[in-house]
Amino acid sequence: MTPLQVAMEALDKQEKALEAIAKQTFQDLNTVAGSERLAKWKTATATLLKQLVGDRVANQFSLAKPGPSFTNDLVEEFEGDVEVYRAALRTARKSVQAQVSAAPPA
């Protein structure tokens, strides 16, 4: 298995972890704890990306930040934050897939 394939599997794992954080937060309605878990997840994901595919993809992922929210619904705001990171993961996945398809066959 190539390092980039390992990276794709790691992205799958991180996506599942993100969904687990979102599910837990929506169940217990504790957005403060959910936001803390989300911050730890983002740091771990950026570190993992840096180790597996390099600085460019990791930095691109790290720059993903939720924008301002104009709602008084904390769960809705949290859901928006999660969506930002889902999109960042999709972008990272596309970058890794591009590297995998551009890599010469082993």
BELBEL-V418754 format. One record per residue. N is the residue number from 1. PHI is phi in radians with two decimals (none if undefined). PSI is psi as a letter, one per 30 degrees, with the letter a starting at -180 (NA if undefined). BURIAL is + if it has 9 or more other C-alpha atoms within 8 Angstrom, else -. Layout:
n-><N/N>
phi-><PHI/PHI>
psi-><PSI/PSI>
burial-><BURIAL/BURIAL>
This chain:
n-><1/2/3/4/5/6/7/8/9/10/11/12/13/14/15/16/17/18/19/20/21/22/23/24/25/26/27/28/29/30/31/32/33/34/35/36/37/38/39/40/41/42/43/44/45/46/47/48/49/50/51/52/53/54/55/56/57/58/59/60/61/62/63/64/65/66/67/68/69/70/71/72/73/74/75/76/77/78/79/80/81/82/83/84/85/86/87/88/89/90/91/92/93/94/95/96/97/98/99/100/101/102/103/104/105/106>
phi-><none/-1.39/-1.02/-1.26/-1.18/-1.07/-1.09/-1.10/-1.14/-1.12/-1.12/-1.06/-1.10/-1.18/-1.14/-1.13/-1.12/-1.08/-1.13/-1.14/-1.10/-1.10/-1.06/-1.06/-1.14/-1.21/-1.32/-1.62/0.99/-1.78/-1.27/-1.17/-1.12/-1.09/-1.15/-1.15/-1.12/-1.12/-1.11/-1.12/-1.08/-1.09/-1.10/-1.12/-1.17/-1.09/-1.10/-1.10/-1.08/-1.08/-1.19/-1.59/-2.23/1.90/-1.16/-1.05/-1.19/-1.12/-1.15/-1.05/-1.15/-1.10/-1.32/-1.18/-2.46/-1.12/-1.45/-1.16/-2.09/-2.05/-2.16/-1.74/-1.70/-1.14/-1.17/-1.11/-1.09/-1.10/-1.06/-1.11/-1.09/-1.07/-1.10/-1.04/-1.30/-1.07/-1.10/-1.11/-1.15/-1.08/-1.12/-1.10/-1.07/-1.10/-1.12/-1.17/-1.07/-1.10/-1.18/-1.13/-1.25/-1.46/-1.26/-1.19/-1.07/-1.52>
psi-><k/l/e/e/e/e/e/e/e/e/e/e/e/e/e/e/e/e/e/e/e/e/e/e/e/f/e/f/g/i/f/e/e/e/e/e/e/e/e/e/e/e/e/e/e/e/e/e/e/e/e/e/f/l/e/e/e/e/e/e/e/f/f/k/k/k/a/l/k/h/l/g/j/e/e/e/e/e/e/e/e/e/e/e/f/e/e/e/e/e/e/e/e/e/e/e/e/e/e/e/f/f/k/k/k/NA>
burial-><-/-/-/+/+/+/+/+/-/+/+/-/-/+/+/-/+/+/-/-/+/+/-/+/+/+/-/-/-/-/+/-/-/+/+/-/+/+/-/-/+/+/+/-/+/+/+/+/+/+/-/+/+/+/-/-/+/+/+/+/+/+/-/+/-/-/-/-/-/-/-/-/-/-/+/-/+/+/+/+/+/+/-/+/+/+/-/+/+/-/+/+/+/-/+/+/+/-/+/+/-/-/-/-/-/->
